[in-house]
Amino acid sequence: MKRLDVLLIISGVCKMKSLKIIKNLGGKERKALLENVRKELIKLYAQRAVGSVVESPGKIKALRKTIARIFTLEANTNLAEKGGQK
């Protein structure tokens, strides 16, 4: 996965492109991306907790949405592999 793609996903700038990139990732790459996004979110939460000014407050919301997208895609792929049965 290219570094630029990861930055686009993490920054949440281009929602549709990031969704396509996430869909094309394999299971291991998607888990690695999820880990990177979570680390970035933890850094921003720590900045906010300490009281320093967060460089981009909207980035927190974008990262949370990215994490939700990854989990949703994982759930959909798992459901499709099981044949649509719960």
C-alpha positions as CSV (number, residue, x, y, z in Angstrom):
1,M,0.0,0.0,0.0
2,K,1.3,3.4,-0.9
3,R,2.1,6.0,1.7
4,L,0.0,8.6,-0.1
5,D,-3.0,6.3,0.0
6,V,-2.6,5.8,3.7
7,L,-2.4,9.6,4.3
8,L,-5.5,10.1,2.2
9,I,-7.4,7.6,4.3
10,I,-6.1,8.9,7.6
11,S,-6.8,12.5,6.8
12,G,-10.3,11.7,5.6
13,V,-9.9,14.3,2.8
14,C,-11.2,12.1,0.0
15,K,-13.9,9.9,1.3
16,M,-14.9,8.1,-1.9
17,K,-11.3,7.4,-2.9
18,S,-10.4,6.2,0.6
19,L,-13.4,3.8,0.6
20,K,-12.3,2.3,-2.7
21,I,-8.7,1.9,-1.4
22,I,-10.0,0.2,1.8
23,K,-12.2,-2.2,-0.2
24,N,-9.2,-3.3,-2.3
25,L,-7.0,-4.1,0.7
26,G,-6.5,-7.6,1.9
27,G,-7.3,-8.7,5.4
28,K,-3.8,-8.2,6.8
29,E,-3.4,-4.8,5.1
30,R,-6.8,-3.7,6.4
31,K,-5.8,-4.7,9.9
32,A,-2.5,-2.8,9.6
33,L,-4.4,0.2,8.4
34,L,-6.8,0.0,11.3
35,E,-3.9,-0.1,13.7
36,N,-2.3,3.0,12.1
37,V,-5.6,4.9,12.2
38,R,-6.2,4.0,15.8
39,K,-2.7,5.1,16.8
40,E,-3.2,8.4,15.1
41,L,-6.6,8.8,16.9
42,I,-4.9,8.0,20.2
43,K,-2.3,10.7,19.6
44,L,-5.0,13.3,18.9
45,Y,-7.0,12.3,22.0
46,A,-3.9,12.6,24.1
47,Q,-3.2,16.1,22.6
48,R,-6.7,17.1,23.5
49,A,-6.6,15.6,27.0
50,V,-3.4,17.5,27.8
51,G,-5.0,20.7,26.8
52,S,-2.8,21.6,23.9
53,V,-4.4,22.8,20.7
54,V,-5.2,19.9,18.2
55,E,-3.8,20.8,14.8
56,S,-7.0,19.7,13.1
57,P,-10.1,19.0,15.3
58,G,-12.0,17.7,12.3
59,K,-9.4,15.0,11.9
60,I,-10.7,13.2,15.0
61,K,-14.1,12.9,13.4
62,A,-12.7,11.7,10.1
63,L,-10.5,9.1,11.8
64,R,-13.5,7.8,13.8
65,K,-15.5,7.5,10.6
66,T,-12.6,5.7,8.9
67,I,-12.5,3.1,11.7
68,A,-16.2,2.6,11.3
69,R,-15.8,2.1,7.6
70,I,-13.2,-0.5,8.1
71,F,-15.3,-2.4,10.6
72,T,-18.3,-2.2,8.3
73,L,-16.4,-3.6,5.4
74,E,-15.0,-6.4,7.6
75,A,-18.5,-7.3,8.7
76,N,-19.8,-7.3,5.2
77,T,-17.0,-9.5,3.8
78,N,-17.4,-11.9,6.7
79,L,-21.2,-12.1,6.1
80,A,-20.7,-12.6,2.4
81,E,-18.2,-15.5,3.1
82,K,-20.7,-17.2,5.3
83,G,-23.3,-17.0,2.6
84,G,-25.4,-14.3,4.0
85,Q,-26.6,-16.2,7.0
86,K,-26.4,-14.9,10.5
